[in-house]
Each structure stands twice: as C-alpha cells, then as structure tokens.
Amino acid sequence: MKTLIFTLVGKDKPGLIDSVARTVYQLGGNWLGSNFSHMAGHFAGFVHIELPAEQHQTLIDTFEKHPDLDIHLVEGEPSQTHLPATAIVEVTGNDKPGIVQELTNVLNRFNINIRRFDTSCESAPNWGSQLFKATARIDMPDNFDTDALRAALEDIANDLMVDLIESDQ
C-alpha cells in the first residue's frame, strides 16, 4: 500500500465527496482522513488515503479527468514520529485589516506550528462593526509557557478575547 495525500478544489455541488470516495474505494484504497470546507460557493479539501501501489497511476488518470474538481496529489510519505502537545486557541474581537497576519505573526514568534486554522467574520450590530472569530489548533513545544502566548495575543488589540485550551491531540 502507498500512502497519498491529495488536495481538491472546485465549484461546490452535491456529490463531490461521493465521487472521490467512490474512485478511491473502486481502486482498492482506504480513506484514512479528510478535511473539507465550503467558502464563497467553492469547495476545497485535503484527503489522506492508502492505495495499492499498482493503482497509483490509475488514480492520477481518473482524477485528471474529474469534471468538477481540480485535484492534485502530494507525493511522499507523511511522517511524524513525535506528536507534540496541542492546544486550541479561540480569538474573538472587532474585525480589522491585518488581524490574521497579526495573530499568525504572534504564533510564529513563539515557534508554534498551526495544525488547523478557521476564521470567520459575522455581523455584530451591538459591537458596531464586524466580529472576527478564529480558532486554531496548535502544536506546543515542550515546556511551553501558555500564559506568555495568551498575553501576546491579547496585546494585539484591547478588545480581543483569547481562550487557550490545552488538549490531548
């Protein structure tokens, strides 16, 4: 078996995941994990599969002909021998240009790997502007000072609320 990761993007419509899953199954593959999202009428995702090595080229040929998705295989074996401690960072505050860059810059200064990052803006009439929300799952280095990270994130803006929840993967 060969382990593969592929990305896919296309205009959203019913049946997209089913068509990809059917192809993987018909070629003897095993679906190990996935992450999908819908945004502005488009659909995007990542999929991690195992596939018999002799079916690799058939999968590539089939995906190249998909009528609704642009699919790209990522070559190479994913590997991670040490799974670091993780945390969830939830941030809420008034939206402003550059807020994502400021948040990711703080995380980068602490040498933190972002495993997942979801953001949104929603109407907040009682706040007088758009409300920005972000949730990040992060890898934390050993002996990490979560209080220092929380303080650095809160320093971005005086109206920013930050919750940091340590987790077990």
N, C-alpha and C positions, 0 to 999 in steps of 0.2 A: 504494500500500500504506500502511496505517496501522499504526503500532506500538502495541501494547497490553500492559499488564501486568494480570494478574488473580490474586486470591487465592482459595483454596478450602479449605473445612473440612468434615469430615463423619465419621460413624462409619466406621471402616476396614472394607473388604471387598475381595475380589479384583475387578479390572476397573475401578476408578475412574479410573485414569490413562488406560486404553484408551478409555473413553467420552469423556473430554475431548479426547484426541488425535484421535479419530475425528471429532468435531464440528469441530475446527479444520481438519483435512485436508479434510473434505467441503465446507467453506466456502471452500476455496482458500487457507487460511492456511499459514504457515511457522512452525514451532516453533523459536524461537531459543535458549531456555534455560529451565531449571526447577530448582526446589529443593523436595524433598518430605521429609516426616518423619512418623513414626508415634509417637504418645505416648498412653499410657493408653487404648488402644482407639480413638483417633481419628487421623485422617489430615489433614494440612494441607500447604499448599504455595503457591508462587508460580510463575507461568508468564509468560514473555515471548514474544510472538508478533508476526508481521506478518500483516495480514489486508487483503484488498481493502476499501476504504472502503465500498463498497456492501453489504458483508456484515456491517458492524458491528452494525446493529440486529438482524439475524437471529441473530447470536452472542449478543447480550444476551437476546433472547427465548428462545433454546434453553437458555441457562444458567439462566435464571429457573425453567425447568420441570424442571431436573435433579432426579430423585427422591432422590438420596443426598448431594448436596453443596450447600453454601451457597457460591455463587460471586459475587465482587464484582470488577467491572472498575475499574481505576485509570486515570482519564483523563489525558491529557497525554503528551507525548513524553519518554521518558527521555533524558537527555543528560549526557555527561561528556566534556569536551574534553581535560582533563589527567588522565592516570591516575597517581596517586601511587605511590610505592614502597610495598610491602606487607610485612608480617611475620606470622608465625604465633606466637601466644603460647599455650603449654601450661602449665596450672597443675594441680598435684595436691597435696592435703593433707586433713587431717581436716575433715569437713563441720561447719558451724556455721551457725546462723541469721544471715543478713545477709552471707554471703560473696559472693554475686553482686553485691549492692549495693556492697560494698567494692571488688571488682575493677572494676566499671564506673565507680565514682567515681574511681579512680586513672586509668583510661584517659581519662575526661572531663577531669580536671585537666591532663592532657598534651595536650588538644585533639585527641584521636585519634578517628577515625571507625571504628566497628566494622562491618566488612563481613559477617561471619558469626560467630555465637556459639553453640557447642554445649556443653551441660553435662550431667552425669550424676552420680548417687550410686550407689555399689555397696558391697556388704558387704566389709569388710576386717577379719576376725577378729584378725589379727596386729597391727592398729593400735588395736583396742579401740573403734572407732566406725566410722561410715560414711565411706567415702573419696569425696571430692569431686574431680571432674575437669572441667576446662573447656578448650576450645580456641577461640581467637578468631583470625580473620583480620582484621588491622587495616590501615588506611591510615596511613602515617607521613608527617608533614610533612617538607619539605626540611631537610637538615642536622640530623636528629633524633638525640638522644642516647639510644641504646638502653640503655646502662648505667644511666642515671638511672631509666628506666622499670622495668628489672628490679629495681633496688634498692627502688623504691617499692612494687612488687608484693610483693616478699619481706618487706617491713616489715609487711604485713597480719597475718601470723602466723609464728611461728618454725618451724612445721612445713611451711610452704608451699614446694613445689619449683616453680620457674619456668624454663621453657625459652623462649627467644626466638630464632626463626629468621627471618632476613631472606630475602625471596623476590623473584622476578621475576613478579609478578602471580599 
